[in-house]
Amino acid sequence: MDYQKELFYKNFVQRENEFSRAPINPEIEFYTTIGAGNVERVKELCKDVLTDKPGLGRLSENPLQNLKYHFVITTALVARYCIQSGMDLSSAYSLSDFYIQKADKCKSTEDISALHPIMCIDYAKRMRSLRKHAICSKQIAQCIDYIYDNLHAKITVEELAKLVDLNPNYLSRLFKKEVGATISSYIRTQKIETAKNMLRFSDYKPAQISAILAFPSQSYFTEIFRKHTGLTPTDYKKQVLNRPLLSSEEI
C-alpha cells in the first residue's frame, strides 16, 4: 500500500485541553502536512526561520550557499511528497524548478528564509485544492472543510446544514450525490484515517485517540477501526512500526 495514500488532510487534529501534544517526528510531520494540504498547520510549522531550525547540517562553508543547498533538498522532498499525495508530476516538478531558480537568485540568507514558507504554503494550498476538485457545489466544499477542521468533535448533519443554510435532508442527498458517501460514513472514514496517522506518528494510546476524535466509546472506536483496516488499533500500530516510512525507490 502506498504510504502517502494513508495520510489524511488533518494529520493531527486540534487537541482538547486535557491532552498535551504527543512527541512526533517533526520532519515527517512537516512533509506529510504539506502533502496533506493542511495550510494552517503548515503556516505554524513555517514560523521558525529556516536558519534557526535545529539540526541544520553544514553542506557548504558559505552560509548562503549552505542554506541554498538545504532549500533545494527541502523543495525536492516537498515535491516528492506532494506527488505521492496526488499532485501530477509536471505540476510538482515545474513548481519545484520555479522555486529553486528563485532561491538561486537570492542574495542573502534572509531572502532564502523568506522564500521557504512561501514555497511550502504554495504547495500546501495546491494540495488542499486537489481534494476538492471533483466537488461541484460550494456548500459541499464548505462541509468538507468543516469536517476536516472539527474531527475532535461530534459533527451532526443538522450542524452542517445550519453552516451552509440548507435543509438537512436536502444536504444529505446532495452530499451523497457529490461525494459518493453519506455524511456519517464520510465522517467516520476521515476519523479513522486520522486515527491511523496518529497511531503511526505519535505516542497516543487507542483510548486517548478514541476520546480525541469524539468516538462515543473505545470499544466502538475499535470496532469501526477494525471494519476499516481489518486490525485493532493496537495491532495496526505494531504493524506499521515494523515497516519503513519510505522505500528506497521513493527517496
Secondary structure, 3 states (H helix, E strand, C coil): CCHHHHCCCCCCCCCCCCCCCCCCCHHHHHHHHHHHCCHHHHHHHCCCCHHHCCCCCCCCCCHHHHHHHHHHHHHHHHHHHHHHCCCCHHHHHHHHHHHHHHHHCCCCHHHHHHHHHHHHHHHHHHHHHHCCCCCCCHHHHHHHHHHHHCCCCCCCHHHHHHHHCCCHHHHHHHHHHHHCCCHHHHHHHHHHHHHHHHHHHCCCCHHHHHHHCCCCCHHHHHHHHHHHHCCCHHHHHHHHHCCCCCCHHHC
